[in-house]
Amino acid sequence: MSVLVLFVVLFLLMLGAWVFAAISLWYGRELLKRQRILTQALLPYLKKMEQDKATMKALQIDKDEPLSKYQNVTLPDEIHIDFTRENNA
């Protein structure tokens, strides 16, 4: 191999590495743009899920506790009320 052929091969390899890096950078930015759009679309649902976690899903009332204490409480339909007796033995 002559020096000129070796130089051309090395130049093409270097050029290919730079083209690969440029394409990778461009594709990465495009993926980040898509991710940003998807995150903005899902953000209201994520906030609603966090609010749902904060709401009460169950209520336990001891059998000896007077129910008049909860007379003015309004609960959603999906709330499960469990009457329990604590064992202090």
PyMOL commands that place a pseudoatom at each C-alpha (Angstrom):
pseudoatom trace, name=CA, resn=MET, resi=1, chain=A, elem=C, hetatm=0, pos=[0.000, 0.000, 0.000]
pseudoatom trace, name=CA, resn=SER, resi=2, chain=A, elem=C, hetatm=0, pos=[1.238, 3.360, -0.825]
pseudoatom trace, name=CA, resn=VAL, resi=3, chain=A, elem=C, hetatm=0, pos=[1.230, 6.225, 1.618]
pseudoatom trace, name=CA, resn=LEU, resi=4, chain=A, elem=C, hetatm=0, pos=[-1.450, 8.020, -0.395]
pseudoatom trace, name=CA, resn=VAL, resi=5, chain=A, elem=C, hetatm=0, pos=[-3.857, 5.046, -0.195]
pseudoatom trace, name=CA, resn=LEU, resi=6, chain=A, elem=C, hetatm=0, pos=[-3.219, 4.716, 3.540]
pseudoatom trace, name=CA, resn=PHE, resi=7, chain=A, elem=C, hetatm=0, pos=[-3.847, 8.437, 4.004]
pseudoatom trace, name=CA, resn=VAL, resi=8, chain=A, elem=C, hetatm=0, pos=[-7.129, 8.255, 2.037]
pseudoatom trace, name=CA, resn=VAL, resi=9, chain=A, elem=C, hetatm=0, pos=[-8.318, 5.242, 4.062]
pseudoatom trace, name=CA, resn=LEU, resi=10, chain=A, elem=C, hetatm=0, pos=[-7.512, 6.965, 7.353]
pseudoatom trace, name=CA, resn=PHE, resi=11, chain=A, elem=C, hetatm=0, pos=[-9.208, 10.157, 6.162]
pseudoatom trace, name=CA, resn=LEU, resi=12, chain=A, elem=C, hetatm=0, pos=[-12.350, 8.248, 5.172]
pseudoatom trace, name=CA, resn=LEU, resi=13, chain=A, elem=C, hetatm=0, pos=[-12.413, 6.467, 8.546]
pseudoatom trace, name=CA, resn=MET, resi=14, chain=A, elem=C, hetatm=0, pos=[-12.065, 9.784, 10.350]
pseudoatom trace, name=CA, resn=LEU, resi=15, chain=A, elem=C, hetatm=0, pos=[-14.736, 11.368, 8.175]
pseudoatom trace, name=CA, resn=GLY, resi=16, chain=A, elem=C, hetatm=0, pos=[-17.046, 8.402, 8.817]
pseudoatom trace, name=CA, resn=ALA, resi=17, chain=A, elem=C, hetatm=0, pos=[-16.542, 8.741, 12.579]
pseudoatom trace, name=CA, resn=TRP, resi=18, chain=A, elem=C, hetatm=0, pos=[-17.470, 12.428, 12.425]
pseudoatom trace, name=CA, resn=VAL, resi=19, chain=A, elem=C, hetatm=0, pos=[-20.532, 11.717, 10.265]
pseudoatom trace, name=CA, resn=PHE, resi=20, chain=A, elem=C, hetatm=0, pos=[-21.603, 8.989, 12.699]
pseudoatom trace, name=CA, resn=ALA, resi=21, chain=A, elem=C, hetatm=0, pos=[-21.161, 11.393, 15.637]
pseudoatom trace, name=CA, resn=ALA, resi=22, chain=A, elem=C, hetatm=0, pos=[-23.174, 14.100, 13.872]
pseudoatom trace, name=CA, resn=ILE, resi=23, chain=A, elem=C, hetatm=0, pos=[-26.007, 11.702, 13.002]
pseudoatom trace, name=CA, resn=SER, resi=24, chain=A, elem=C, hetatm=0, pos=[-26.048, 10.363, 16.562]
pseudoatom trace, name=CA, resn=LEU, resi=25, chain=A, elem=C, hetatm=0, pos=[-26.211, 13.887, 17.976]
pseudoatom trace, name=CA, resn=TRP, resi=26, chain=A, elem=C, hetatm=0, pos=[-29.050, 14.856, 15.624]
pseudoatom trace, name=CA, resn=TYR, resi=27, chain=A, elem=C, hetatm=0, pos=[-31.014, 11.664, 16.382]
pseudoatom trace, name=CA, resn=GLY, resi=28, chain=A, elem=C, hetatm=0, pos=[-30.522, 12.137, 20.124]
pseudoatom trace, name=CA, resn=ARG, resi=29, chain=A, elem=C, hetatm=0, pos=[-31.917, 15.656, 19.932]
pseudoatom trace, name=CA, resn=GLU, resi=30, chain=A, elem=C, hetatm=0, pos=[-34.919, 14.406, 17.967]
pseudoatom trace, name=CA, resn=LEU, resi=31, chain=A, elem=C, hetatm=0, pos=[-35.577, 11.754, 20.615]
pseudoatom trace, name=CA, resn=LEU, resi=32, chain=A, elem=C, hetatm=0, pos=[-35.375, 14.386, 23.355]
pseudoatom trace, name=CA, resn=LYS, resi=33, chain=A, elem=C, hetatm=0, pos=[-37.893, 16.554, 21.472]
pseudoatom trace, name=CA, resn=ARG, resi=34, chain=A, elem=C, hetatm=0, pos=[-40.304, 13.615, 21.259]
pseudoatom trace, name=CA, resn=GLN, resi=35, chain=A, elem=C, hetatm=0, pos=[-39.776, 12.846, 24.937]
pseudoatom trace, name=CA, resn=ARG, resi=36, chain=A, elem=C, hetatm=0, pos=[-40.498, 16.473, 25.876]
pseudoatom trace, name=CA, resn=ILE, resi=37, chain=A, elem=C, hetatm=0, pos=[-43.732, 16.428, 23.859]
pseudoatom trace, name=CA, resn=LEU, resi=38, chain=A, elem=C, hetatm=0, pos=[-44.811, 13.148, 25.440]
pseudoatom trace, name=CA, resn=THR, resi=39, chain=A, elem=C, hetatm=0, pos=[-43.964, 14.386, 28.929]
pseudoatom trace, name=CA, resn=GLN, resi=40, chain=A, elem=C, hetatm=0, pos=[-45.966, 17.564, 28.401]
pseudoatom trace, name=CA, resn=ALA, resi=41, chain=A, elem=C, hetatm=0, pos=[-48.920, 15.487, 27.192]
pseudoatom trace, name=CA, resn=LEU, resi=42, chain=A, elem=C, hetatm=0, pos=[-48.767, 13.108, 30.170]
pseudoatom trace, name=CA, resn=LEU, resi=43, chain=A, elem=C, hetatm=0, pos=[-47.973, 15.651, 32.889]
pseudoatom trace, name=CA, resn=PRO, resi=44, chain=A, elem=C, hetatm=0, pos=[-51.623, 16.447, 33.755]
pseudoatom trace, name=CA, resn=TYR, resi=45, chain=A, elem=C, hetatm=0, pos=[-52.355, 12.726, 34.167]
pseudoatom trace, name=CA, resn=LEU, resi=46, chain=A, elem=C, hetatm=0, pos=[-49.286, 12.255, 36.363]
pseudoatom trace, name=CA, resn=LYS, resi=47, chain=A, elem=C, hetatm=0, pos=[-50.375, 15.136, 38.607]
pseudoatom trace, name=CA, resn=LYS, resi=48, chain=A, elem=C, hetatm=0, pos=[-53.871, 13.637, 38.848]
pseudoatom trace, name=CA, resn=MET, resi=49, chain=A, elem=C, hetatm=0, pos=[-52.398, 10.266, 39.839]
pseudoatom trace, name=CA, resn=GLU, resi=50, chain=A, elem=C, hetatm=0, pos=[-50.389, 11.940, 42.619]
pseudoatom trace, name=CA, resn=GLN, resi=51, chain=A, elem=C, hetatm=0, pos=[-53.562, 13.642, 43.856]
pseudoatom trace, name=CA, resn=ASP, resi=52, chain=A, elem=C, hetatm=0, pos=[-55.444, 10.340, 43.788]
pseudoatom trace, name=CA, resn=LYS, resi=53, chain=A, elem=C, hetatm=0, pos=[-52.744, 8.721, 45.921]
pseudoatom trace, name=CA, resn=ALA, resi=54, chain=A, elem=C, hetatm=0, pos=[-53.181, 11.471, 48.480]
pseudoatom trace, name=CA, resn=THR, resi=55, chain=A, elem=C, hetatm=0, pos=[-56.927, 10.913, 48.843]
pseudoatom trace, name=CA, resn=MET, resi=56, chain=A, elem=C, hetatm=0, pos=[-58.284, 8.474, 51.359]
pseudoatom trace, name=CA, resn=LYS, resi=57, chain=A, elem=C, hetatm=0, pos=[-59.167, 5.041, 49.976]
pseudoatom trace, name=CA, resn=ALA, resi=58, chain=A, elem=C, hetatm=0, pos=[-60.305, 3.286, 53.163]
pseudoatom trace, name=CA, resn=LEU, resi=59, chain=A, elem=C, hetatm=0, pos=[-61.723, 4.141, 56.551]
pseudoatom trace, name=CA, resn=GLN, resi=60, chain=A, elem=C, hetatm=0, pos=[-61.433, 1.991, 59.642]
pseudoatom trace, name=CA, resn=ILE, resi=61, chain=A, elem=C, hetatm=0, pos=[-63.808, 2.578, 62.518]
pseudoatom trace, name=CA, resn=ASP, resi=62, chain=A, elem=C, hetatm=0, pos=[-63.485, 0.707, 65.776]
pseudoatom trace, name=CA, resn=LYS, resi=63, chain=A, elem=C, hetatm=0, pos=[-66.690, -1.096, 66.838]
pseudoatom trace, name=CA, resn=ASP, resi=64, chain=A, elem=C, hetatm=0, pos=[-66.747, 0.768, 70.159]
pseudoatom trace, name=CA, resn=GLU, resi=65, chain=A, elem=C, hetatm=0, pos=[-66.457, 4.165, 68.496]
pseudoatom trace, name=CA, resn=PRO, resi=66, chain=A, elem=C, hetatm=0, pos=[-69.710, 6.150, 68.179]
pseudoatom trace, name=CA, resn=LEU, resi=67, chain=A, elem=C, hetatm=0, pos=[-70.911, 6.533, 64.590]
pseudoatom trace, name=CA, resn=SER, resi=68, chain=A, elem=C, hetatm=0, pos=[-72.351, 9.961, 65.357]
pseudoatom trace, name=CA, resn=LYS, resi=69, chain=A, elem=C, hetatm=0, pos=[-68.778, 11.192, 65.156]
pseudoatom trace, name=CA, resn=TYR, resi=70, chain=A, elem=C, hetatm=0, pos=[-68.887, 10.524, 61.374]
pseudoatom trace, name=CA, resn=GLN, resi=71, chain=A, elem=C, hetatm=0, pos=[-72.443, 11.782, 60.794]
pseudoatom trace, name=CA, resn=ASN, resi=72, chain=A, elem=C, hetatm=0, pos=[-71.422, 14.757, 58.639]
pseudoatom trace, name=CA, resn=VAL, resi=73, chain=A, elem=C, hetatm=0, pos=[-68.709, 12.947, 56.661]
pseudoatom trace, name=CA, resn=THR, resi=74, chain=A, elem=C, hetatm=0, pos=[-69.433, 12.435, 52.949]
pseudoatom trace, name=CA, resn=LEU, resi=75, chain=A, elem=C, hetatm=0, pos=[-67.414, 9.696, 51.260]
pseudoatom trace, name=CA, resn=PRO, resi=76, chain=A, elem=C, hetatm=0, pos=[-67.051, 8.813, 47.566]
pseudoatom trace, name=CA, resn=ASP, resi=77, chain=A, elem=C, hetatm=0, pos=[-68.566, 5.555, 46.324]
pseudoatom trace, name=CA, resn=GLU, resi=78, chain=A, elem=C, hetatm=0, pos=[-65.223, 3.768, 45.938]
pseudoatom trace, name=CA, resn=ILE, resi=79, chain=A, elem=C, hetatm=0, pos=[-64.363, 4.099, 49.646]
pseudoatom trace, name=CA, resn=HIS, resi=80, chain=A, elem=C, hetatm=0, pos=[-64.398, 0.831, 51.573]
pseudoatom trace, name=CA, resn=ILE, resi=81, chain=A, elem=C, hetatm=0, pos=[-65.392, 1.110, 55.249]
pseudoatom trace, name=CA, resn=ASP, resi=82, chain=A, elem=C, hetatm=0, pos=[-64.117, -1.621, 57.540]
pseudoatom trace, name=CA, resn=PHE, resi=83, chain=A, elem=C, hetatm=0, pos=[-65.431, -2.025, 61.080]
pseudoatom trace, name=CA, resn=THR, resi=84, chain=A, elem=C, hetatm=0, pos=[-62.673, -3.559, 63.203]
pseudoatom trace, name=CA, resn=ARG, resi=85, chain=A, elem=C, hetatm=0, pos=[-61.998, -4.299, 66.847]
pseudoatom trace, name=CA, resn=GLU, resi=86, chain=A, elem=C, hetatm=0, pos=[-58.476, -3.716, 68.070]
pseudoatom trace, name=CA, resn=ASN, resi=87, chain=A, elem=C, hetatm=0, pos=[-56.933, -6.479, 70.170]
pseudoatom trace, name=CA, resn=ASN, resi=88, chain=A, elem=C, hetatm=0, pos=[-55.090, -4.986, 73.129]
pseudoatom trace, name=CA, resn=ALA, resi=89, chain=A, elem=C, hetatm=0, pos=[-54.368, -8.391, 74.684]
for i in range(1, 89): cmd.bond("trace and resi %d" % i, "trace and resi %d" % (i + 1))
show_as sticks, trace
zoom trace
